[in-house]
Amino acid sequence: MKLNLKFVFFCLGMLMISGCGELGGNRTIRLAHGLDVNHSVHKAMVKMGEDLKELSGGKMLLEIYPNQQLGTERQCLELLQIGSLDMTKVSVGTLENFAPKMKVLGLPFLFRDRQHSFDVLDGPIGQELLNDGEQYWLKGLGYYDAGSRSFYTKDRPINNPDDLVGLKIRVMESVTAMDMVKDLGGSPTPISWGELYTALQQGVVDGAENNPPSFYLSRHYEVCKFYTLDEHTVLPDVLLAGTHLWDSLSEEEQGWLKKAVDGSVGYQRKLWAASEDEALAEVQKAGVEIIRPDKTLFSEKIKDSFDKYKDDEVIYKLIQEIQATK
């Protein structure tokens, strides 16, 4: 993967200080993510740090870098792989470029409802996908709730898939996301999250797709006044550690970290449910039109999308297992 020179020097600088994590007999774990400090994920990470400190008797501490301070999701994953960062949170949509099995979770209308997604993620299928990342130096630790993703646009509402025709829609660097927008008639345009507000303002793209809290906290509602709750994908966030960190921990330390992570997952999911309601209420106050379309119009348009994976035995088997999960 080709990195720009500035980022290479940044990585080298991080490597030079990476040995500072165990000064004074304590271990400080550096965790970076791209979200706002008011986001439920960040709040859950703060709790994780508090729990980790208590569980370890102060021997393990968590240092959190929010708001893309250490780079985009892709860059943070690269830093994990080379050992310059300890932990990060990324969307499955980004992770699928590093751990290919994860792309199954980005398929549209894969889950029947939110509970079905939790049953899959918290069960053997979810654990299999987390474990798969280890061969890519990424240790999956848990799934945060990121709700359902829906379309928001600047100049015209999306009432049915035909309204997407001719529109440039921002997507993550995700093959499944790009395929979905194409299948629905739009023109997928990958843009980093940090650059999206300006891209919307300047008309580089006509809209984007994301969950309600992200739409609200990013302030994209200031530019986009139509939000269509088609809920095409239930795309979780994944909390990851680099294998360099995980393999360096004792069994006891791994237990402390995993217990703190599990506690933060349950806490974040409760915060998330409340944040969705709050986000929708606030964007409506700001003049956004909330559209609740007939979702079957969207699901029917791409009902054959799973058939693309019949030649991929691994992914197609996962699709069938997920659909069979009660």
N, C-alpha and C positions, 0 to 999 in steps of 0.2 A: 504494500500500500504506500503511495507516494505522499509524503508530508512536506509542507512548506518549510523553508529554512528556519523561520522564526519559531515554529513549533518544535523543530528538532532541537534547537538550542534550549527551549523551555524544558523539554524532556530531559536533556542532559543536566540542566540545573537541578531539576527535581531529583535525579539520580544521585547527585552529589550530596543532597541533604537527606536521602532516604535512610541512611543509617542512624538518624537522630531519633528514631521511634522508640528506643529502649533506654533512654538516658535515665539515670537515677533509679534503676531497678523497675521502672514503670514502662508500660508499652502504650504509646499513643498511636491510635489508628486514624489515618486520614481518610475521610469520606467526602467525596465531591458529588454535587448534582447540579442540575440546571434550573431548578424551580425557585420560586419566591419563598421567603421565610414565613409567609402567612399560609402557605400551602399545607394541606394535611400531611403530606409526605415529610416535609421538613419538621413539622411538629412531632411526628412519630419518631423521627431520627433523634430529636432532642431527648425524647423519653428513652429511646434505646441507649443513648449515652449515659443518662442518669442511672438506668438499670444496670448497665455494664459496670459502671463505677462501683455501685453497691454490691453486685454479685461477686466482683473480683476483689473487694476490699480496697479499692483504689489502685489496684495493680494494672488495670486496663482502662484507658481513657479514649474518648471519641472526640476528634476534632473535625468539625463539619464546615465545608466550603460550599455555600449555596450560590444560586444566580450565575452559573457558568463561570465562576471565578477561576477555575482551573481548566476550562475548555468546554466544548460541546459534548453531547453524549458520546458521539463517536470518538472524540479525542480522549475522553475519560476512559473509555474501554481500551484504547491503545495504551494509555498510561498504566492501566492495570496489567496488561499483557507484558509490558517491559519492566514491571516492578517499581514504577515511580509513583504509584498511587495504591492505596490499600483496598478501598471500597468505593462503589458508586451505585447509583440507581439509574436505570435506563428503561425506556419503553421497549417492549417486545419488538416493536417495529424496527428499532435501531439494532437490537440484539440479533435479529435474524441474519444480519450481514456477517456476524461473527460465529454464531452457533446455528447452522442452517435448519435444524429440526424445529426451532422456535417459530419459524414462519407459519406453522400450522395454526398458531393462536391468532394470527392476523387475518385469517380468512373471514370474509363477510358472512354474517348470519350463521355462524358456526354453532353458537350456543342458543339454547331455547330461551333462557332468561338468566338473570344474575346469579341465582342460586345454583343453576346448572354449571356456570363458570366456576364458582367456588368449589363445587363438588369435584370438578376435574382438576383444578389447580392444587387443591389440598389433598388430592388422592395420588395414587401410583403414577398416573400419567404426568401430572405436574412435577412429581419428584424425578421421574425419568428425564424430563426436559431440563430440569435444573442440573442433574448429574451430567448431562451430555456436554455442558459447557466446559467441563474440566479438561477435556482434551485440547481446548483452545485457551488454557490458562485462566479460565473464569469459573469460579466456584459459586454456583447459584445458592442463595440462602433463603429466599422467600419471595412471595408475590404481594405487592401492594395493590389495592383497588384503584383502578383508573377509570372506572365507569364505562360508559358507552360513548363512542365517538359519533358525531353528527356534523352535518355541513353548515357553515355560516358564510354569508355572501354580502357583498357591498351594495350592488345596484339593483338586484332583482331577487325575489324569493324563489326557493326551490320547493315546489309543491309535488313534483313527480320527477322521475329520472330524465324525462325529455328536457326539463329546464336546465339541466347540466350541460347540454350540448353547446359546445363553443366556449365554455368557461374554463379558464385556467385555475385549477385548484391546487393549492399547496399541499404536498404530502411529505411525510418523512422519507428518508432514503431507504425505502422498503419496496421490494418487488411486489409483494402482495397488495400493498396500498396503491401502488401505481396501476397494477392490473385492475383493481376494483374500480378506480375512477375511470379508467378507459372503458371498462365493460358497461359502466353506467352512462357513458357518452361524454364525459368531461376530458379535459387535457391535464394530466398530472404534472405538477412542477415541484421537484424537490428543492426545498429552501430550509436552511437551519432555523431553529425556533427563535434564536436571538435576533435574526434578521427579518422575521416575518412581519412585524408591525410596520416597519418602513416599506416593505414590499407591498403590503396592502394599501398603504397611503399613496404610494407612487403608481399604483395600478400594474405592478409587475405581475400580480395574480389578482383574480376576481374574488377569491374566497379561499377557505381552508376547511379543515375538519378536525374537530377535537371534542373533548368532554366539556360539560358546563363550567366546572371550576377553572380549568385552564383558559377557556374563553373569557371568563370574567377577570381572573387575576392578571392575565396578560394585557388587559385593557383593549383587546381587539374589538370589543363591542363599541368602542369609540369610532371605529371605522366601518365595521360591518353591522348593519341594522336588521339583518334577517338571519334567524337561527332555526334550522329545520331538524327536528328531533326524529330522524329516521333510524338512529342507533344502529348503524351498519356493522360496527365491530365492537366487541368487548375486548379491549386490548390492555392487559395488565402491565404494571411496572414491575421490574425485577430488581431485587437487591442482590448485589454481587460483591464477592471479595476476590482479589487476585489469588491464584494458587500459591504465589510466593508468600503471601501472608498466611493463608490457611495452613499450608504445610509447615510453616515455622512455629505454629502454635502447639502447645502441649494438648493432650486430650482434655485436660481440665479447662484450659483456656478456650478451646473450641466449644466446650459445653457452655461456658459463661456467655460467649458471643452468640451462640445459637439460641439460647434462652432469651437473651435480650432482643434478638431479632424477632423471635416468635411473639414476644410481648408487644413489640412495636407494630407488627402486622395486624394483630387484633385491634389495637388502639387506633391505627390509621383507618381501618375499615369503618369504624364507628364515626370517626371525624369526617370521613369522605361522604357518608350518607347525608349528614347535616350540611356539608359544604355544597352538595349538589342543589339542594333546595334553596339555600341562600344565594347561590350564583344565579339561578334562574330568576329569582325574585329581583335581584339587584340589576340585572341587565334589562329586565322589563321596565324597571323604574327609569333606566337610562334611555328608553325609547326603542329598544329592540323588539321586533315582532317575533314571537315564538310560534312556530308552525309545527303542528302535529299531523304529519301526513299519514296516508295509508301505507304502512311499512311493507305490505305485501307487494306493492307496485315496484319497490326497490329489490326485494328479495327474489321476486319472480324474474326480474330483468337479468339477474346473475345466478339463477338457480343451477346452471350447468357449470359454474366455476370450479366446483370440486372435481369434475371430470378431467380437468387439465392435469390432475395429479395421479391419474390411473397408472401412468408409466413410472411413477416414483413410488416404489413399494413401501418405503418407510413412511412418507408423509400420508399416503392414502390409507395405510393401516391405522395411523394415528387419527385421521379423520373418522374412520369407522368406529374406533374405540371411544372417541369423544362423543359421537352421536349415540352410542349404545349406553353411555354412562347414565344411570338413573338419578 
